[in-house]
Amino acid sequence: MTESCPADSFLPCAAVLCDVDGVLRHWPADDDIEQAHGLPAGSLAAAAFAPARVNPAITGEITDEQWRSNVAADLADTCGSRERARAAVTAWSGRAPFVDLELVALLTRVREVARVALVSNGTTRLEQDLARQGLDGVAHTVVNTARIGVVKPDPRIYRIAAERVGVTAERCLFVDDIAVNVRAAREAGMTGLHYRRIDDLRTALVPLLGR
């Protein structure tokens, strides 16, 4: 569902703020890595994204390397040894995501007529990953929570993102696959799109790009 830019502005949105994981890129399942290293299904994600583990990483309290080391330590007993746990996390860390090239092309079009920002609850490795995946030129700026110390859906991140693109919140279109992040953007005065498929975004961008 999309809520439009204010009708009394008579102007299309002037900036698109786009999430990264779950929208622009998608990670493969962990099943093969878990099976190869003697881990129960779902255990890598459960360890890595437990709030006590991931929150310090995405707020920049610890580095990406420290986060992954901590995850390996948590998995040592399950794997049967520290070495197997480190090997599992190394394999997990080396996975390559699927990049949605249709969305890249769409954001490239947007970039010609409006400001584009990537807004991610990322770790200190995010910028390196984006460059390696050929995504460092998709947006004018990257708002990485590990660099600013606040994460979505904290209201401050929407204000920071709007300031980075030089556009008022009312003229920003915020795109995310997590509903609570979209609601927070709307509460901050932005247009919000809960992303499910690219056609939804194309429709939302008609006032900006035309059909």
VOGU-3710 file (C-alpha; in Angstrom, 3 decimals, decimal comma):
1> mtescpadsf> 0,000/0,000/0,000  1,253/3,460/-0,901  0,264/6,774/0,592  0,832/9,559/-1,906  2,745/12,781/-1,548  0,472/15,531/-0,180  -2,137/16,472/-2,773  -1,745/20,192/-2,126  1,883/20,118/-3,279  0,911/19,394/-6,908
11> lpcaavlcdv> 4,397/18,007/-7,380  5,770/14,475/-7,672  8,090/13,170/-5,010  11,577/14,628/-5,361  13,543/11,804/-3,731  13,295/8,028/-3,473  14,718/6,430/-0,346  15,118/2,714/-0,932  15,896/-0,165/1,403  18,648/-2,582/0,365
21> dgvlrhwpad> 18,085/-6,125/1,682  14,725/-7,572/0,740  14,211/-4,934/-1,957  17,321/-4,257/-4,023  19,096/-7,491/-3,233  18,015/-10,878/-1,901  20,149/-13,424/-0,055  20,053/-17,161/-0,809  18,938/-19,707/1,772  21,495/-21,043/4,242
31> ddieqahglp> 20,440/-24,693/4,001  23,474/-25,982/2,122  25,968/-24,242/4,399  24,193/-25,431/7,522  24,034/-28,994/6,261  27,714/-28,994/5,299  28,785/-27,781/8,737  26,479/-29,828/10,928  24,103/-27,040/11,851  20,336/-27,358/12,293
41> agslaaaafa> 18,228/-25,556/9,700  17,798/-21,884/10,526  20,555/-21,768/13,106  22,816/-19,330/11,207  20,108/-16,696/10,888  18,919/-17,308/14,441  22,411/-16,675/15,800  23,343/-13,798/13,507  20,114/-11,849/13,789  19,330/-12,327/17,452
51> parvnpaitg> 18,826/-8,749/18,723  21,689/-9,001/21,199  24,025/-9,909/18,350  22,840/-7,860/15,373  21,886/-4,599/17,101  25,457/-3,672/18,106  26,548/-4,388/14,517  23,907/-2,283/12,786  24,340/0,630/15,187  28,101/0,658/14,667
61> eitdeqwrsn> 28,969/-0,294/18,234  31,036/-3,153/16,817  32,506/-3,836/13,372  31,156/-6,326/10,890  34,159/-8,537/11,587  33,473/-8,523/15,317  29,826/-9,372/14,713  30,679/-12,383/12,572  33,285/-13,541/15,075  30,690/-13,367/17,838
71> vaadladtcg> 28,237/-15,366/15,728  30,875/-18,074/15,220  31,511/-18,205/18,957  27,786/-18,660/19,592  27,658/-21,564/17,144  30,733/-23,431/18,408  28,855/-25,814/20,666  26,241/-26,533/18,009  28,900/-27,221/15,369  31,004/-29,304/17,715
81> sreraraavt> 34,105/-27,113/17,543  35,207/-23,512/17,158  36,957/-24,365/13,900  33,789/-25,779/12,290  31,788/-22,810/13,514  34,303/-20,367/12,042  34,260/-22,294/8,768  30,466/-22,122/8,665  30,417/-18,380/9,276  33,174/-17,850/6,697
91> awsgrapfvd> 31,125/-19,721/4,096  28,008/-17,790/5,110  29,882/-14,491/4,874  31,068/-15,324/1,360  27,636/-15,808/-0,156  26,610/-13,521/-2,999  23,104/-12,053/-3,060  20,766/-11,934/-6,017  20,598/-8,337/-7,242  17,295/-7,240/-8,765
101> lelvalltrv> 18,532/-5,758/-12,023  15,044/-4,557/-12,977  14,973/-2,455/-9,849  18,499/-1,207/-10,513  17,346/-0,047/-13,951  14,293/1,643/-12,457  16,318/3,494/-9,834  18,779/4,525/-12,533  15,897/6,209/-14,354  14,799/7,882/-11,135
111> revarvalvs> 18,327/9,116/-10,518  18,147/11,179/-13,721  15,222/13,275/-12,451  15,260/13,002/-8,638  17,509/12,233/-5,705  18,031/8,582/-4,739  19,283/7,232/-1,415  19,817/3,704/-0,166  18,754/3,447/3,477  19,865/0,268/5,212
121> ngttrleqdl> 20,160/-1,237/8,671  23,654/-2,260/7,640  26,972/-3,202/9,197  30,328/-1,606/8,542  30,719/-3,926/5,522  27,751/-2,486/3,617  29,634/0,002/1,445  32,222/-2,611/0,481  29,478/-5,071/-0,436  27,620/-2,513/-2,550
131> arqgldgvah> 30,796/-1,708/-4,480  31,602/-5,380/-5,034  28,055/-6,022/-6,266  28,114/-3,050/-8,653  25,547/-1,104/-6,635  27,677/1,790/-5,442  26,477/3,994/-8,316  22,762/3,302/-7,955  22,132/6,128/-5,484  23,408/9,604/-4,791
141> tvvntarigv> 24,038/8,636/-1,168  23,974/5,658/1,176  22,523/6,020/4,659  24,108/3,137/6,559  22,894/2,838/10,146  26,264/1,506/11,282  27,723/4,909/10,397  25,107/7,038/12,167  24,208/4,975/15,221  20,417/4,792/14,755
151> vkpdpriyri> 18,385/2,151/12,925  15,034/1,915/11,224  12,350/2,503/12,465  13,900/5,177/14,708  12,372/8,509/13,584  15,810/10,110/13,404  16,934/7,999/10,453  14,184/9,395/8,229  15,172/12,939/9,122  18,825/12,163/8,429
161> aaervgvtae> 17,989/10,539/5,075  15,899/13,539/3,992  18,724/15,881/4,965  21,238/13,789/3,000  19,218/14,113/-0,212  18,338/17,755/0,458  14,589/17,187/0,181  11,815/17,774/2,711  10,258/14,657/4,215  6,941/15,458/2,546
171> rclfvddiav> 8,515/15,030/-0,879  10,341/11,759/-0,142  9,089/8,344/-1,239  10,339/5,707/1,203  10,445/2,081/-0,003  10,953/-0,882/2,348  9,847/-4,507/2,616  9,326/-4,212/6,402  5,925/-2,770/7,299  6,991/-1,165/10,582
181> nvraareagm> 9,734/0,777/8,787  7,217/2,062/6,264  4,773/3,127/8,997  7,536/5,054/10,722  8,390/6,830/7,466  4,768/7,865/7,063  4,712/9,146/10,627  7,772/11,209/9,698  5,746/12,810/6,893  7,026/10,767/3,963
191> tglhyrridd> 5,178/8,812/1,326  5,541/5,135/2,236  5,538/2,081/-0,013  5,510/-1,370/1,587  7,481/-3,158/-1,116  6,254/-6,515/-2,350  6,861/-6,410/-6,107  8,453/-4,017/-8,546  5,185/-3,161/-10,292  3,994/-1,488/-7,080
201> lrtalvpllg> 6,974/0,828/-7,221  6,527/1,497/-10,912  2,967/2,598/-10,188  4,096/4,827/-7,334  6,645/6,470/-9,628  4,229/7,319/-12,449  3,913/10,970/-11,279  7,710/11,220/-11,472  8,598/9,108/-14,503  5,363/8,843/-16,442
211> r> 4,161/5,513/-17,796
//
